[in-house]
């Protein structure tokens, strides 16, 4: 596998990583909350060879609307400048892979903070296949659906307090990209917002 730059700015954290032949060369992850646009490019520049790679992979969401767009814009710009292939991956897919690496073989519910008080929810089996596809739901609806013995993500603690599941408070980290199965790589860089837009065109 060629050298891969991974960009992840879809949540409160911002992370970058550079892989070569599947091995992590260097990376960084910071908990920002806000300010991804100002920090992302300097973080990439701090990587070996200023992060230059033949392939760029970016977190497509769901997550922060602004963070998703910042990451995709940076990936597209660098891809154009370097002549690199640009692809993406799902936010919850990476969290599930990280949780699976920590917990071993088990079904996993992934629950992340969404918009307007909702949570993003999906369930994965022990092999990483999606059992319940991505949905944006009210917290009580998520708790009603959560059945896996392990729950991971930014809202894992809130779910575990109601269901008794083992919680892993994981947020996506570009340095863990190597845990993600190639089948979860996406060839396009279309953002995944996870819920319908709030704005409506006039009838």
Backbone torsions as a table, in degrees:
resi	resn	phi	psi	omega
1	UNK	NA	138.6	-179.7
2	UNK	-71.7	173.3	178.1
3	UNK	-65.6	137.0	-175.4
4	UNK	-127.4	127.8	170.3
5	UNK	-97.6	128.8	179.5
6	UNK	-113.9	131.3	-178.5
7	UNK	-121.0	127.9	-179.5
8	UNK	-137.6	104.2	179.7
9	UNK	-133.0	26.3	-173.2
10	UNK	-85.0	-11.1	-179.2
11	UNK	-127.5	-164.4	-179.4
12	UNK	-63.5	-26.6	177.6
13	UNK	-88.2	157.3	175.7
14	UNK	-131.2	125.9	-176.9
15	UNK	-142.7	152.7	176.3
16	UNK	-139.2	154.6	178.8
17	UNK	-155.4	149.8	177.3
18	UNK	-122.6	123.8	179.9
19	UNK	-114.0	146.3	174.6
20	UNK	-134.0	118.7	-177.3
21	UNK	53.4	40.2	176.9
22	UNK	82.7	-4.7	-179.2
23	UNK	-101.6	137.3	178.6
24	UNK	-72.2	119.8	176.1
25	UNK	-86.3	-45.3	-176.3
26	UNK	-165.6	155.7	177.5
27	UNK	-172.2	169.7	179.7
28	UNK	-152.8	147.3	178.6
29	UNK	-141.8	126.6	179.5
30	UNK	-129.6	146.5	177.8
31	UNK	-92.9	105.0	-172.8
32	UNK	-99.9	-43.2	-168.8
33	UNK	80.0	-64.7	176.3
34	UNK	-134.3	170.4	174.3
35	UNK	89.6	21.7	179.8
36	UNK	-60.4	-38.5	-176.2
37	UNK	-62.1	-34.8	-178.6
38	UNK	-79.3	-31.1	-173.1
39	UNK	-93.9	-27.1	-169.8
40	UNK	-60.9	-52.7	-176.1
41	UNK	-62.7	-44.5	175.2
42	UNK	-59.8	-34.7	177.3
43	UNK	-64.6	-40.3	177.3
44	UNK	-65.4	-42.6	-178.3
45	UNK	-63.2	-24.3	179.8
46	UNK	-78.7	-10.1	179.4
47	UNK	-75.4	160.4	175.6
48	UNK	-54.3	139.6	-178.4
49	UNK	56.5	26.4	-179.4
50	UNK	57.2	29.3	175.5
51	UNK	81.0	4.1	-174.1
52	UNK	-61.0	133.8	-176.5
53	UNK	-151.1	159.9	177.9
54	UNK	-81.5	-19.3	178.9
55	UNK	-135.0	139.5	176.9
56	UNK	-122.5	129.3	177.5
57	UNK	-120.9	134.8	-174.1
58	UNK	-131.6	144.1	176.0
59	UNK	-68.6	119.9	-176.4
60	UNK	-90.6	-7.0	-177.6
61	UNK	106.5	-174.1	4.1
62	UNK	-75.5	165.5	-178.8
63	UNK	167.6	-139.4	178.1
64	UNK	-72.9	128.0	179.6
65	UNK	-55.4	-48.3	-178.2
66	UNK	-67.8	-44.7	-178.7
67	UNK	-60.5	-40.6	177.7
68	UNK	-60.4	-46.8	-177.5
69	UNK	-67.8	-35.6	177.2
70	UNK	-62.4	-46.8	-179.2
71	UNK	-63.7	-44.9	-179.4
72	UNK	-65.3	-41.3	179.3
73	UNK	-61.6	-43.2	178.9
74	UNK	-64.4	-43.0	-179.7
75	UNK	-62.8	-43.6	-179.6
76	UNK	-65.9	-42.2	-179.1
77	UNK	-64.4	-44.5	179.5
78	UNK	-68.9	-36.6	177.4
79	UNK	-61.4	-40.3	178.2
80	UNK	-67.5	-43.2	-177.7
81	UNK	-67.3	-37.0	-174.9
82	UNK	-97.8	-7.5	-173.4
83	UNK	67.0	32.9	-176.3
84	UNK	-94.9	152.6	172.8
85	UNK	-75.6	134.9	-179.3
86	UNK	-116.8	126.0	176.7
87	UNK	-136.5	-171.2	-177.1
88	UNK	-150.4	-178.6	178.4
89	UNK	-152.3	160.2	-178.5
90	UNK	-84.3	142.3	-178.8
91	UNK	-59.7	-49.8	-177.5
92	UNK	-70.1	-28.8	177.1
93	UNK	-61.4	-43.7	-179.6
94	UNK	-69.0	-41.6	178.0
95	UNK	-60.1	-41.6	178.4
96	UNK	-62.7	-41.4	179.1
97	UNK	-64.9	-40.0	177.8
98	UNK	-64.6	-42.0	179.3
99	UNK	-66.3	-39.7	179.9
100	UNK	-63.1	-37.0	179.0
101	UNK	-66.9	-30.5	-179.2
102	UNK	-83.8	-29.9	-168.3
103	UNK	-108.6	-13.9	-175.2
104	UNK	83.0	-159.5	-174.1
105	UNK	-78.4	113.1	177.9
106	UNK	-170.2	154.4	169.2
107	UNK	-66.3	148.5	-176.8
108	UNK	-135.8	128.0	168.2
109	UNK	-91.5	132.0	175.4
110	UNK	-110.6	127.1	-178.1
111	UNK	-132.3	117.2	-178.1
112	UNK	-122.2	152.3	177.0
113	UNK	-60.5	129.4	177.4
114	UNK	-110.1	-156.0	-179.7
115	UNK	-103.9	153.9	175.5
116	UNK	55.9	40.3	175.3
117	UNK	80.8	-1.3	178.9
118	UNK	-89.9	166.4	176.1
119	UNK	-120.3	144.6	171.2
120	UNK	-84.6	135.5	-172.5
121	UNK	-139.0	138.2	171.7
122	UNK	-157.1	154.6	178.4
123	UNK	-120.9	138.8	-179.3
124	UNK	-124.9	144.9	176.6
125	UNK	-85.1	-177.8	-173.9
126	UNK	-64.8	-21.3	178.4
127	UNK	-93.7	-1.8	177.9
128	UNK	95.4	1.9	178.5
129	UNK	-77.1	147.1	-179.5
130	UNK	-75.7	125.4	177.2
131	UNK	-97.6	-48.6	174.8
132	UNK	-117.8	116.1	-173.9
133	UNK	-68.8	165.1	-178.1
134	UNK	-52.2	133.0	174.9
135	UNK	-145.8	152.4	173.5
136	UNK	-111.2	115.7	-169.7
137	UNK	-136.7	161.6	172.9
138	UNK	-65.4	149.3	-177.8
139	UNK	-52.7	-42.8	-179.6
140	UNK	-63.7	-33.9	178.1
141	UNK	-68.4	-40.1	177.6
142	UNK	-63.1	-46.3	-179.3
143	UNK	-61.8	-34.9	177.3
144	UNK	-67.9	-27.6	-178.6
145	UNK	-92.6	-24.6	-174.6
146	UNK	-66.9	121.0	-177.8
147	UNK	-131.4	-12.6	-175.5
148	UNK	-69.8	151.7	179.2
149	UNK	-70.8	-16.0	179.4
150	UNK	-125.6	135.0	174.8
151	UNK	-124.6	132.5	-176.4
152	UNK	-127.4	154.8	177.1
153	UNK	123.2	179.6	-175.3
154	UNK	-67.6	-21.4	178.3
155	UNK	-109.2	18.3	-177.5
156	UNK	-60.2	-42.4	-178.4
157	UNK	-62.4	-39.7	-179.2
158	UNK	-66.2	-38.0	179.0
159	UNK	-71.4	-46.2	-177.5
160	UNK	-60.8	-32.7	179.8
161	UNK	-63.6	-24.8	-179.3
162	UNK	-98.9	-27.6	-173.3
163	UNK	-107.9	-17.8	-177.0
164	UNK	83.0	5.0	178.6
165	UNK	-69.2	160.7	173.6
166	UNK	-79.2	127.1	-174.1
167	UNK	-104.9	140.9	175.8
168	UNK	-125.5	107.7	-176.4
169	UNK	-80.1	75.7	-174.1
170	UNK	-104.5	136.6	167.7
171	UNK	-117.5	154.4	-176.1
172	UNK	-62.4	142.7	-178.6
173	UNK	-137.7	120.4	-177.5
174	UNK	-55.9	-28.8	-179.0
175	UNK	-67.5	-15.7	178.0
176	UNK	-97.4	9.2	-177.0
177	UNK	-56.4	-31.6	-179.6
178	UNK	-61.9	-16.8	177.5
179	UNK	-77.9	-16.3	-174.5
180	UNK	-81.2	126.8	179.2
181	UNK	-65.0	144.7	-179.3
182	UNK	-58.0	-28.0	180.0
183	UNK	-62.9	-21.2	-179.8
184	UNK	-89.0	-6.3	176.5
185	UNK	-69.2	141.2	-179.1
186	UNK	-115.4	131.9	-174.0
187	UNK	-74.9	-18.0	-178.6
188	UNK	-108.2	170.7	179.3
189	UNK	-121.0	43.7	174.8
190	UNK	-79.8	130.6	-178.3
191	UNK	-65.2	147.8	176.6
192	UNK	-114.9	105.0	-176.4
193	UNK	-89.8	-20.9	172.7
194	UNK	83.2	-8.9	178.6
195	UNK	-153.0	158.9	-179.3
196	UNK	-66.8	150.7	178.2
197	UNK	-63.5	148.3	179.1
198	UNK	-73.9	-35.7	-178.4
199	UNK	-74.9	147.0	178.1
200	UNK	-128.2	136.6	174.8
201	UNK	-68.1	146.8	178.2
202	UNK	-61.8	141.8	-175.1
203	UNK	-65.1	NA	NA
